[in-house]
Amino acid sequence: MPTPFSMRLSQAIAKTGAPACVGLDPHLDRLPGAPHANDPEATAQAVRTFCLGAIEAVAGIVPAVKPQVAFFEALGWRGAKVLEEVVREARSAGLIVVLDCKRGDIGSTAQAYARATLVPGAPLESDSVTLSPYLGAESLQPFVAQCDDHGRGIFVLVRTSNPGSDAWQVGRQTATAVADQLEAWNLERLSSDGFGPCGAVIAANLPKELSGWRERMPHTWFLMPGYGAQGATAQDLAPLLANAPSGVLVTSSRAVLFPPPGQVETDWRAAVLRRARAFVDDLRGVC
């Protein structure tokens, strides 16, 4: 039997000492020596060089990375090829890969998405994926099956960090219904760390809500965007991080990958490493 995703993630966090996940979001206008938009091959190679360099910089410092699929898909077939290499190299470097694709469909389409991302040997074989639950539990079940069969994980959108999410997520049944379903699935699949493979995306920049979500989902991993560029701090997360394992994975993308606007870096790899260490140290201060 494969090692459950929850245990692998807990072990990776324990090894590095902080629940930090670096998002791989290769914004073209912020890449070192930003390539010319009219040269698709040069652009794809610049993304490849940057992402592989970032992986090399953060491996062993953070437990996980989160490639954002949209930035690669925007480059067409060249970007898809680069994404396959990025995912493969990240896993080879010992990093947990959260593929940020936010898929959501039913029937054979959902099964195909699951096969493409979570089955051993798949083109985008990852440790976990992000999913949209709007089509109901049946849209998630093919992915849950891969959690059972291959020790994979999922992170399902529950409470997101964007301001427009309030209209659909606050005071509505959808978010709480998804949360309750994830917790129920996890109770059937608990690892020895006390968590299951079905995680929830919970915004770090909504600190007043965090205790309520944890009470509702005590056995559910939280993937937490909103740290850094979106305003959340380690202190905001201190109540969730006080006990180990905390069942929390905090993400930071721009704040680790790129310098502040207007700042020029002569050695961008060293700068990524420096910011990744600062990210980890910040979280360690409240763990």
C-alpha positions in Angstrom: 0.0 0.0 0.0 1.3 3.5 -0.8 2.1 5.9 2.0 -1.0 8.1 2.5 -0.6 11.7 1.3 -1.3 13.2 4.7 1.7 11.2 6.2 4.0 12.2 3.4 3.1 15.9 3.8 3.4 15.7 7.5 6.8 14.1 7.2 8.0 16.7 4.7 6.9 19.5 6.9 8.6 18.0 9.9 11.8 17.6 7.9 12.0 21.2 6.8 10.5 22.7 10.0 7.8 24.8 8.5 4.5 24.3 6.6 5.6 26.4 3.7 4.6 26.0 0.0 6.2 28.1 -2.7 3.8 28.8 -5.6 5.4 28.6 -9.0 3.7 31.4 -10.8 6.0 32.5 -13.7 4.6 36.0 -14.5 6.2 36.8 -17.8 6.7 40.5 -17.1 8.6 39.7 -13.9 11.0 37.0 -15.1 14.7 37.8 -15.1 15.5 39.3 -18.5 11.8 39.2 -19.5 11.6 37.5 -22.9 10.0 39.1 -25.9 6.4 38.1 -26.2 6.7 37.5 -30.0 9.2 34.7 -29.5 7.3 31.7 -28.1 10.3 29.4 -27.9 12.4 31.9 -26.0 9.5 32.7 -23.7 8.9 29.0 -22.9 12.7 28.5 -22.3 12.7 31.5 -19.9 9.9 30.0 -17.9 11.6 26.7 -17.8 14.9 28.2 -16.6 13.2 30.3 -14.0 11.0 27.5 -12.6 13.8 24.9 -12.5 16.1 27.4 -10.9 13.4 28.2 -8.3 13.0 24.5 -7.6 16.7 24.1 -7.1 16.8 27.1 -4.7 13.9 26.0 -2.5 14.4 22.2 -2.4 15.3 21.2 1.1 14.1 24.6 2.5 10.4 24.2 2.0 8.4 20.9 1.8 6.2 21.8 -1.2 5.7 23.7 -4.3 2.5 24.7 -6.2 2.8 25.1 -10.0 0.0 27.3 -11.3 -1.1 25.6 -14.5 -2.6 28.7 -16.1 0.8 30.3 -16.6 2.1 27.3 -18.5 -1.1 26.7 -20.6 -0.9 30.3 -21.8 2.3 29.3 -23.7 0.5 26.5 -25.6 2.2 23.2 -26.3 5.6 24.6 -25.3 4.2 25.5 -21.9 2.6 22.1 -21.4 6.0 20.5 -22.1 7.7 22.8 -19.6 5.1 22.1 -17.0 5.6 18.3 -17.3 9.3 18.9 -16.7 8.7 21.2 -13.8 6.4 18.8 -12.0 8.8 15.9 -12.7 11.9 17.8 -11.5 10.1 19.1 -8.4 9.1 15.6 -7.3 12.6 14.3 -8.1 14.0 17.0 -5.8 11.9 15.6 -2.9 9.3 18.3 -3.0 5.6 17.6 -2.5 3.8 18.9 -5.6 0.4 20.6 -5.3 -0.7 21.0 -8.9 -2.8 24.2 -8.9 -5.3 23.4 -11.7 -8.7 23.9 -10.0 -10.4 21.2 -12.1 -14.0 20.5 -11.8 -16.2 18.2 -14.0 -18.3 15.1 -13.8 -18.3 11.6 -15.3 -15.6 10.5 -17.7 -14.2 14.0 -17.9 -13.4 14.1 -14.2 -11.9 10.6 -14.5 -9.7 11.8 -17.3 -8.5 14.8 -15.2 -7.7 12.5 -12.3 -5.8 10.1 -14.6 -3.8 13.0 -16.0 -2.7 14.4 -12.6 -2.7 11.7 -9.9 -2.1 8.3 -11.5 1.5 7.0 -11.4 3.2 7.6 -14.7 0.7 10.3 -15.7 2.1 13.2 -17.8 1.5 15.6 -14.9 1.9 13.1 -12.0 1.6 15.1 -8.8 1.1 14.5 -5.2 -2.1 16.5 -5.0 -4.3 18.8 -7.1 -6.6 21.8 -6.4 -10.2 21.3 -7.4 -13.4 23.3 -7.8 -16.5 21.6 -6.2 -19.3 23.5 -7.9 -20.6 20.5 -9.7 -21.1 18.5 -6.5 -19.5 15.6 -4.7 -19.5 13.4 -7.9 -17.1 15.8 -9.5 -14.6 15.1 -6.7 -15.0 11.3 -6.3 -12.7 10.2 -9.2 -9.9 12.2 -7.4 -10.8 10.7 -4.0 -10.4 7.3 -5.6 -6.8 8.2 -6.5 -6.2 9.2 -2.9 -7.3 5.7 -1.9 -5.5 3.8 -4.7 -2.2 5.8 -5.0 -1.8 7.8 -1.8 -2.6 11.1 -3.4 -4.3 14.2 -2.0 -6.7 16.9 -3.1 -7.3 20.5 -2.0 -10.9 21.7 -2.7 -11.9 25.3 -2.8 -13.9 26.2 0.3 -13.1 29.7 1.4 -10.9 31.6 -1.0 -8.8 34.8 -0.6 -10.2 37.0 -3.4 -12.6 39.7 -2.3 -15.3 38.7 -4.8 -15.7 35.3 -3.1 -17.8 36.8 -0.3 -20.9 36.9 -2.4 -21.0 33.1 -2.9 -19.0 31.8 0.1 -20.2 33.9 3.1 -23.5 32.8 4.7 -24.2 30.4 1.9 -24.7 26.7 2.1 -22.1 25.8 -0.6 -18.9 26.5 1.3 -20.1 24.7 4.5 -21.6 21.8 2.5 -18.2 21.3 0.8 -16.4 21.5 4.1 -18.7 18.9 5.7 -18.2 16.5 2.8 -14.4 16.8 3.0 -14.4 16.2 6.7 -16.7 13.2 6.3 -14.4 11.7 3.7 -11.4 12.3 5.9 -12.9 10.5 8.9 -13.1 7.4 6.7 -9.4 7.8 5.7 -7.5 9.1 8.8 -3.7 8.7 8.9 -1.8 8.4 12.1 -1.2 12.1 12.1 -4.9 12.7 12.6 -5.7 14.0 9.1 -7.0 12.6 5.8 -6.1 13.2 2.2 -9.0 15.5 1.3 -7.9 19.1 2.0 -9.6 22.4 1.9 -8.4 25.7 0.4 -8.9 28.2 3.2 -7.8 31.9 2.9 -5.0 32.9 5.2 -6.0 36.6 4.9 -9.4 36.1 6.7 -8.1 35.5 10.2 -11.4 36.0 12.0 -12.8 33.0 10.2 -10.0 30.5 10.7 -11.0 29.1 14.0 -14.5 28.4 12.8 -13.3 26.5 9.8 -10.9 24.5 11.9 -13.7 23.6 14.3 -15.8 22.4 11.3 -12.9 20.5 9.8 -10.6 19.2 12.5 -9.2 16.4 10.4 -8.8 18.3 7.2 -5.6 19.8 5.7 -5.8 23.5 4.9 -4.0 24.9 1.9 -3.8 28.5 2.7 -3.2 31.3 0.1 -3.2 34.9 1.1 0.1 35.1 2.9 2.5 37.8 1.9 1.4 39.8 -1.1 -2.3 39.4 -0.1 -1.8 40.7 3.4 -1.8 37.7 5.8 1.1 37.3 8.3 2.4 34.4 10.3 0.9 35.9 13.4 -2.6 35.7 11.8 -2.0 31.9 11.5 -0.5 31.4 14.9 -3.6 29.8 16.4 -3.6 27.1 13.7 0.2 26.5 13.8 0.7 26.2 17.5 0.4 22.4 17.5 2.3 19.9 15.3 1.2 18.5 13.1 -1.1 21.4 12.4 -2.7 20.3 9.2 -1.8 23.5 7.5 0.2 24.3 4.4 0.8 28.0 3.8 1.4 29.2 0.3 3.5 32.2 -1.0 4.2 32.9 -4.6 5.1 36.4 -5.6 6.7 37.3 -2.3 9.2 34.5 -2.7 9.7 34.5 -6.4 10.1 38.2 -7.2 11.7 41.3 -5.7 9.6 44.3 -4.7 8.7 46.5 -7.8 11.6 48.6 -9.0 14.3 46.5 -7.3 16.9 44.9 -9.6 18.6 41.6 -8.6 22.0 40.5 -10.0 21.6 36.9 -8.7 17.9 36.0 -8.8 18.4 32.4 -7.7 20.2 33.5 -4.5 17.4 36.1 -3.9 14.7 33.4 -4.3 16.6 31.3 -1.7 16.9 34.2 0.6 13.2 35.0 0.5 12.2 31.3 0.8 14.3 31.1 4.0 12.7 34.3 5.3 9.2 32.7 4.6 10.2 29.6 6.5 11.7 31.5 9.4 8.6 33.6 9.7 6.4 30.5 10.0 8.8 28.8 12.4 8.4 31.7 14.7 4.8 30.8 15.5 4.9 27.0 15.1 
